[in-house]
Amino acid sequence: QVQLVESGGGLVQIGGSLRLSCVVFGSICSIYTMGWYRQATGKQRELVANISSGGSTKYADSVKGRFTISRDNAKNTVSMEMNSLKPEDTAVYYCNAAIRGIDTRTVRLYWGQGTQVTVSL
């Protein structure tokens, strides 16, 4: 019943900006840490940024000072503003959330389907 729906990916020029958003739908008890991962062609998936239920944030060194993650608990949404984009930011970006469903005692990770971000001149 739980699903994550992403939006905001696309093609952007070097130095430009994009905002990714992810909305969680379903029968949910609690949402804990939410975040964004990415996977470039031929590389391992990596954490880009995440944000805890208390608002603590973590960023990959490569995006510190350029990306900002935020969440809106009333809307079950996590977003990430990406600025000063570089070609090496090109990847498929995946939304992630740790969720306790209304009908389970277990916290598990859920993933969006991924959205392509391409940065070029």
N, C-alpha and C positions, 0 to 999 in steps of 0.2 A: 503493500500500500504506500510505502514511502518512495518518493521520487524527487530528484533535484533537476530543476530546469534552468539552463544557463542562457545568457544572452550577452551581446556586446562585442563579440569577436569580429574580425574582419581584417582588411588591408589598410595599413597606415604608413605614412612616410617616416623616414628617419627623423628623430627629434619630436615626433608627434605624440599624441595621447589617445588612449582608449580607456573606457570604463567597462569592466566586466561585472555582471550581476548574476546571482544564483538564488532561486527561490525554492524552499523546501515545502513539499506538499505531503499530506498523509496524516495518519493517526499517531500523533507524537505526544510523548510525555515531556521529554526534555531534550534540548539541543545543547551539546557541550562545545568542544572546539570545532570551529569551522575554518576552512582554508582553501587555498588554491595550490595545485601542483601543475607542473608542465612537463612535457616530453617532446624533445626535439628529435628529428630524424636521426637514427643511429645512436641515440643516447638513452641513458636510464632516466626514468621518471624522477623528478626532484621536487622538493618542497620549495615553493616560492614565498608564501606567507601564510600565517594562520593567526587566529584570534580566539582567545578563550572566552568562556561565558562571563568571566569577570573583566574582560577587556584587555588582557595582556596580549601583546603582539610579538611575533617572531618573523624575521625576514631573512631570506638568503642574502649572503654578502653581496652578490652580484646585482641586487635590486634595491639595497638600502639607499634611502634618500631619493629614490625615483618612484617607488610604488607605495601606495597606502591602502591598507585593508581596513574595512569597517563592517559593522553588522547592525541590523535593525531587528531586534528581537520581536517586536510587535508584528512585523511583516515576515518573519522567518526568512530573512534575506541576509546574504553576505555579498559584499561588493569589493572590488579592487580597482582603484584608480592607478593607471600606469602612465607615467610621464617620461619624457626624454627617451623615447623608445629607440632601441638599437637593433641592428639585424640579428644579433645573437639572442634577442628576445623571441625570435620566431619559433613557434612551437604550438602544439595542441595543449590547451589549458583545461584542466579538470577541476571542477568544484568538488569539495569533500566536506563531510560533516559527520561527527560522532553523535549518534542519536539513540535515546531510549524510547522505544515505541510504547504506546499506551497499553499494549497487550503482552509485554515481555519484561523480564528482569535483566536482560542483557543489553549492554551498550554495544552497538556495532557501527562500523563505518559504511557510509553510503557515498556514491559517486555520481556525478553528472556524466553525460555522454561525451563531453569534450567539445571545445570550440576552438577553431583555428585562428591564431593570430599571426599575421605575416607583416614584417617590417621591411620596407625597401624604399629606395629612392624613387 
